[in-house]
């Protein structure tokens, strides 16, 4: 009985001593890591993990030093093995981004997503999706978007973008209208010129206005197509034909 009591006392005294030794070794491991002795960290870490007195908290600290060291050595295979060892005991464990390199955190999360089965949300199990309803897009709004690109954006709530797009559209429209009248005036001047007039100059002026008018209309058209494309990224536009005994109708539908 006395011998058993003695062993128990020695055991209780020895536990703090072993714990202190392990803490010193972990501190030494940290020092090796900070001095870039990554291979030594890997070797010493494995030795410390085999210590029977190493707690889960101690093991996590050791594993994290080893993981960072393996990644610094570009040994992604060893880093992956360490991550799987961590997740085996603690599947919910996550690295602290304030203490760990973002690249290592990203690598850890990739391995975690691949090898740890994520629980299925209850909403995904019980919710039955309803078919999407589509609202009617008035033809006048679509026509307005073609004639004045950006107007559809504005009336659908994209106020800032709508104002900017409409401003650009106003430039194209003003240019097209201006050069249309100027082309007509220059053409009249060229055709009604007297014999003493400089025909080459009059023709060149008319030809220049003619080209600028065409470019303005082309720019307007291309800008209109771009705005329709940009608009349909938010709304899927689909023409729908309705027929009955009395009339034939056309309207457009869109959905988010």
Residue pairs with C-beta under 8 A, 6 or more apart in sequence:
15 53
18 53
19 53
22 48
22 51
22 53
22 54
22 58
25 44
25 48
26 48
26 58
26 61
26 62
28 44
29 41
29 44
29 45
29 48
29 62
29 65
30 65
32 40
32 41
32 44
33 41
33 65
33 68
33 69
36 72
38 69
38 70
38 72
38 73
39 69
39 73
41 65
41 66
41 69
42 66
42 69
42 70
42 73
42 78
45 62
45 63
45 65
45 66
45 69
46 66
48 54
48 58
48 62
49 59
49 62
49 63
54 62
56 89
56 90
59 89
60 86
60 90
60 93
63 82
63 85
63 86
64 95
64 100
66 82
67 79
67 82
67 83
67 86
67 104
67 108
68 100
68 101
68 104
70 76
70 78
70 79
70 82
71 79
71 101
71 103
71 104
71 107
76 107
79 104
79 107
80 111
83 107
83 108
83 111
83 112
84 111
84 115
86 93
87 93
87 111
87 112
87 115
87 116
91 116
94 108
94 109
94 112
95 104
95 105
95 108
97 105
100 108
132 255
133 255
134 238
134 253
134 254
134 255
135 253
135 254
135 255
136 251
136 252
136 253
137 235
137 237
137 251
137 252
137 253
137 254
138 251
138 252
139 250
139 251
139 252
141 151
141 152
141 155
142 152
142 237
142 252
144 151
144 152
144 155
145 151
145 152
145 153
145 224
145 227
145 228
145 231
146 224
146 228
147 224
148 166
148 169
148 170
148 173
149 165
149 166
149 168
149 169
149 223
149 224
149 226
149 227
149 228
150 161
150 162
150 163
150 164
150 165
150 166
150 167
150 168
150 169
150 227
151 162
151 166
151 169
152 162
152 227
152 231
153 161
153 162
153 165
153 227
153 230
153 231
154 161
154 162
154 163
154 165
154 166
155 162
156 162
156 231
156 234
156 235
158 234
165 227
165 230
168 223
169 220
169 223
169 224
169 227
172 216
172 219
172 220
172 223
173 220
175 212
175 216
175 219
176 213
176 216
176 217
176 220
179 209
179 212
179 213
179 216
180 213
182 209
182 213
183 206
183 209
183 210
183 213
186 202
186 205
186 206
186 209
186 210
187 206
187 210
189 202
189 205
189 206
190 199
190 202
190 203
190 205
190 206
193 199
193 202
231 237
234 256
235 254
235 255
235 256
236 254
236 255
237 252
237 253
237 254
238 252
238 253
238 254
239 250
239 251
239 252
240 250
240 251
240 252
240 253
241 248
241 249
241 250
242 248
242 249
242 250
242 251
243 249
